Amino acid sequence: MTEEKPDILQRLAATIHERAAADADRSYTRTLLDGGPEKCAKKLAEEAAETVIAAVSQDEKALTAEAADLLYHLLVVLEARGVPFDAVLAELDRRTGTSGLEEKAARNNGG
């Protein structure tokens, strides 16, 4: 991975935020956002299902394309709900160094 690629999701989140103010006939993102969180979440679920199908029965190229679609639609859902992508990154950073099993147990115990 090149040094500039890790921030691609942050750049994509910023682009999605900018497109929220764009004209709907010129922006697919704006069209999704105009449908509200429900429409955005429905599209995310569709993309998640397509990603699962690609993961178990298609080639690497198909999985890569579906994973990219899934990440894009996740960022659209976050935008629709007003959740900054940086908040998600901060949560991931908070979890770094914690066992996934420990983290899940803490969530299940109200922690």
N, C-alpha and C positions, 0 to 999 in steps of 0.2 A: 504494500500500500504506500502511495506517495504521501509526503508530509501534508499536502493541502487537502487530501480526501477526508480525513476525519471530521472536518467541519462541514461536509456536504449536507448533513441533516440540519445543521443550524442555518445554513444558507437557504435550504429548501423551506424550512419553517418561516424564515424571514420573507421569502418570496410569497408563500401562502398568505402571510399576514398582509403584505402589500396588495395581493390580488383581491383581498376581501373588499377593497375600496374600488376595484375595477368595474367596468361596465360588464353586466352579465352576458351580453351577446359577444363579448370578446374574451371571456375567461371561464373555463370549465370549473375552476376552483370557486369562483364567485357563484356559479350556478349551484354547485353543491352546498355552499354556505347559505344561500338563499333558502334552501330547503330546511334549514335548521339542523340541530343536533341529531334529530331522528333520522333524517335522510342521510346525513353523513355517516351515522353509525350503521345504518343498513348497508351502505356501500362498503364500509369497512368489513362487515361480516361477510359480504359476498367475496371480497378480495381475500379474506382469511380462508374461506372454503377453497377458493381457487389455488391458494398457496399450499394448502394441505394436499389437494389432489396432485399438484405438480411435485410435491415432495415425495409422494409414494408411488407415482406412476408415470412421471414424465422425466425428460432429460434435464441436465444441469442448466441449460439455457432457459428452458421454460420456468424452472424454479427461480432462477435469478430474476427474470422479468416479473414474475408474480410477487416475489419478495419486495421488489422495488415498488410495485403498485400498492402493496400492503403498507409499507412504510409511509408512502405519500398519503394514503387515506387515513392512517393513524394521525398524522400531523394535521390533516384537515379536521378531524374530530376534535383534536385538542384546540384548534383555532375556533371551531364552532362553539366550544364550551368555555372559551376564554382562559384556557390553561396554557401558560407559557411553556414552550419546549424546555427552557432552562430549568423549570421546576421539575420536569421529568429527569433531566440530567442530574440535578441536585439530589433527587431521590435515589438514583442509581449510585451516585457517589457516596451517599450515606450508607448504602448497603454494601459497598465494596469492603471486602475483608471479613464479611459476615457469612457464615455458612448459609446456604440456601435453606437447609432444613431448620436452622435456628431462626432465620428471618421469618419463615412461614409459621413456625410455632409461635413466635412473638405476635404475629398478626392474628392468629387464631385465638390467642389469649388476651386480645384487646390491647396489645402493646404496640 
